[in-house]
Amino acid sequence: MSPVTVYHNPRCSKSRQTITLLESRGVELQVVEYLKSPPDEPTMQQLCAALDCGPRGLLRSKEEAYVALGLADPTKPDREIFQAIREHPILLERPIVLYNNKAVFGRPPENVLALLS
């Protein structure tokens, strides 16, 4: 089995629970602490494709930066959304678990099990 990539925020309980769940099943993990190393635009495009969502699907709408940057505006171009996430990585929904070009959000953590079957 190739490694499973987890876009992880150590302060997020769902993110920690997702990693614990995967580790308990012996899954080899590649953990990306995206607050320290935000994904670049091509990586976010890959995540969107794997999640089958647009850039807005990556956003945490309850973050202060979401409102401050006007990201609720439906006319905001994708490039600006990616740039906002890159500059304010707290905006990235988490955890995102990527495996074999498919991805899911680990909310709830059990969502990740579908990727492994």
Long-range contacts (C-beta under 8 A, 24 or more apart in sequence): 1-27, 1-28, 2-28, 2-99, 2-100, 3-28, 3-29, 3-30, 4-28, 4-29, 4-30, 4-97, 4-98, 4-99, 4-112, 4-115, 4-116, 5-29, 5-30, 5-31, 5-32, 5-97, 5-98, 5-99, 6-30, 6-31, 6-32, 6-95, 6-96, 6-97, 6-98, 6-106, 7-32, 7-34, 7-39, 7-47, 7-92, 7-94, 7-95, 7-96, 7-97, 7-98, 8-32, 8-33, 8-34, 8-94, 8-95, 9-33, 9-34, 9-35, 9-94, 9-95, 12-94, 12-95, 14-94, 14-95, 14-106, 14-107, 14-108, 14-109, 15-94, 15-95, 15-106, 17-106, 17-109, 18-95, 18-97, 18-106, 18-109, 18-112, 19-95, 20-109, 21-109, 21-110, 21-112, 21-113, 22-97, 22-112, 25-116, 27-116, 34-89, 34-92, 34-94, 35-89, 35-90, 38-85, 38-86, 38-87, 38-89, 38-92, 39-85, 39-86, 39-92, 40-86, 41-79, 41-82, 41-83, 41-86, 44-82, 44-85, 44-86, 45-82, 47-96, 47-98, 47-103, 49-101, 50-98, 50-101, 50-102, 50-103, 51-96, 51-103, 51-104, 51-105, 54-78, 55-81, 55-82, 55-85, 56-81, 57-93, 58-85, 58-91, 58-92, 58-93, 58-96, 59-85, 59-91, 59-92, 59-93, 60-90, 60-91, 60-92, 60-93, 60-94, 63-88, 63-90, 63-91, 65-90, 65-91, 66-91
